[in-house]
Amino acid sequence: MDLKTLMVDTKAVWIKFPGLDGFEVQVVNLSRKELTALRKGCTITKFDRKSRQSVEEINEEKFVEKFTEAVIKSWKGLKLSYLENLLLVDIGDQDPDKTLPFTKDNAETLVTSSNEFDTWLNEVVFDLENFRTGAKKSTDKEAGVVSS
């Protein structure tokens, strides 16, 4: 038996966001190879005039965009009222029980604007336990203080 035949690069699972009843995110675990390729694709080379050498820097905006696209496949149950627990929003007179649809733009905005969501996402995406065959498909990991 060859280990390479057993390995998978990615696997998607639904994980419950703690403290926000009904909010689940479909996330993908990235292999080390894919994460390295993602970082490399977001790296730019600049010339440092002081040291007169080329310096590699990661383009943070591009990395967040590509990382979000790679690890978040969908979500369900993200009520507008929940957004008030994740970032500064004004839902005005909209129904607080209305759900925010998943779009790539909405996902990227949530990752870039909510420290709490970004931290939780990084914890669950890189925790292999969440992606093991037969493992429970939700997590009770604390994502900080969330009141609903």
Buried (B, 14 or more C-beta within 10 A) or exposed (E): EEEEEEEEEEBEBBBBBBBBEEBBBBBBBBEEEBBEBBEEEBEEEEEEEEEEEEEEEEEEEBBBBBBBEBBBBBBEBBBBBBBBBBBEBEBEEEEEEEBBEBEEEBBBBBBBBBEBBBEBBEBBBEBEEBBEEEEEEBBEBEBEEBEE
